[in-house]
Amino acid sequence: MSVLMVSGTGTEIGKTVVTAAVAAVAVASGRSVAVLKPAQTGVAPGEPGDVLEVRRLAGETVTGLELARFPDPLAPDTAARRAGLTPVRPEQIAEAAEKLATEHDLVLVEGAGGLLVRFDDRGATLADAARLLGAPVLVVAPAGLGTLNSTALTSEALRTRGLKCLGVVVGSMPAEPDLAARCNLDDLPVAADAPLLGAVPAGAGALAPAEFRARAASWLTAELGGNRTAD
């Protein structure tokens, strides 16, 4: 698994923190890691984006690459059009990821929003880049009510495109989960038809980087390099 796509069932659900946790665990095991953000939206030039956040949390040995940045907090295609800038094509994503993979043990490609968010005027999505790369997709999902439906839809979209869903990680698990969140730990693998590979606690991104790195393995299962056991 040299290239892993990190997508989600929606936006603001913890993709960046999950990406950082996977990167931190890989670095701790001695692997070289790169993180690729094809399109950063909602961030002005010079402001820190998701790549910088992953490197802050996982460590500066992680290589970071951002292909494009659009200031409006919108889908990449819409944000590029409004800014009068060239959109990012799946071929560019695949080419950049393949180059990084020649120099690193693991390349994490973090998408924008959900799996089928449009990147360009042709309707290309992160799924198209995953197909070009032949890469598995890690799905990040929220913990609470409604997540089973969005996770099932994302998984179905992957299957219909012949893509592998590596598994699901809960992006922000409450310290005191309600009934839905507790039940979803058992039900998410059924909805995704793929294993639950971790649950990152809410607020993990606010931890000091050293503590984040020390705890990351406990949030992820062995398939992602961690030591988390079933709840």
Summary of the structure (lengths in Angstrom):
residues: 231
radius of gyration: 16.3
end to end distance: 26.0
largest distance: 48.3
contacts: 850
relative contact order: 0.19
helix: 42%
strand: 21%
